[in-house]
């Protein structure tokens, strides 16, 4: 049985209205009503009328990711206010029904929405936002921590350097991010320990989703023979720094200019993670370009020295730092650094919801930038988020015309949130404010509790 068409249509319109997803002259809507409706039908099937239907639950879940509070009680309070405003029966403030609704929410639905939003932004990005008309994708990895529960520890073990009972489970996240719009295009997660769980392995799982003609900016950790060969086979160019352990001889190879050479790398021995068939498929040699600019040795497959100078390569590589800023926005501004869920299944959903929320904000920034004819990277993510939160309640309950007018004002305001240009800025990697003078927990918490009780009993 299919979901009632009118009920689903109303749910989709309400969901999109939360995030001002309206088409503009500069950029069409990020998620069309047809595509969202189809995804909901595919992933949820028929569902009975509830206080927390799928799209309502997802909207509240995204609201948790965007809100500085982030508590389930806050989401339930917002649902109560919505129902009262609609003239419906007030719902309970008990968080149980909402938490069960989050558990019913299919992970695939969240992932499909987030991926569709990221790919739509990348496809619609203006040519002026790209590098010589080519899509540039930033690649990096990071970790997120989560509550110390047995289930989380089993799926995402803590760091091996920490004693049992003192650390927190850690998940590794690897994602290509668009240089044009800052959108997360895909992602892969895994534990931080165990065979085949490192950044390289997670990145290899994402390679099939890269497109011919892409350029990947990576840090020196990914400057390996096999990564370069796999990307070259897909028609993807790379630009990275030379790995610090690789010897660079500017006397070898074909000279292109001063400290600018074409060099040949030979295939190393087969690593343990690679099977024999894949190893035999790898080319025996790779031709790469090595150049030194401002003390940095860069490695790239952009070998045409006439069209791409070393200074062009250096200017492009310096933009790799944007991925660090993007990850900071996701982890610090959206609060994904420390997750709240107590089971691995909900951890995966929480990560997906944060990335969907991030892409929805990036969509607003892209439309605002296109309207003002500036690059999307010139706008402040945190400023856009603050404006969305300020407008969100009014957008949700405005009529069609007033909502469109408010959306236009929202985009205009976001377009004014320009980042300051501070060339050559240097800041110490240190904090001025001192932390509170709390002792560190050096034994598991239950042992620390027993010691406190023993001390109290001794004094009684």
Protein Blocks (a to p, Z undefined) as FASTA:
>chain_A
ZZdfklmmmmmmmmmmmnopacdfkbccfbdfklmmmmmmmmnopadddfbdfklmmmmm
mmmmmpmnlpaklmmmmmmmmmmmnopacddfbfklmmmmmmmpcfklmmmmmmmmmmmm
mmmpcfklpgehiacdddddddddddddfklmmmmccdfkbcehkaccdddddddddfkl
opafbdcdddfedehiafklmmmmmmmmpcehiacdddfklmcfklmmmmmmnopacddd
ddfkbccdfkgcjdfbehiacdddddddddfklcfklmmmpcfbdcdddddeehiacddf
blblklmcfklmmmmmmmmmmmmmmmmmmmmmnopmpccbfbfklmmmmmmmmmmmmmmm
mmmmmmmmmmnopafklpcfklmmmmmmmmmmmmmmmcfklmmmmmmmmmmmmmmmccdd
dehiacddddfbdcddddddfbdfklmmmmmmmmmmmmZZ
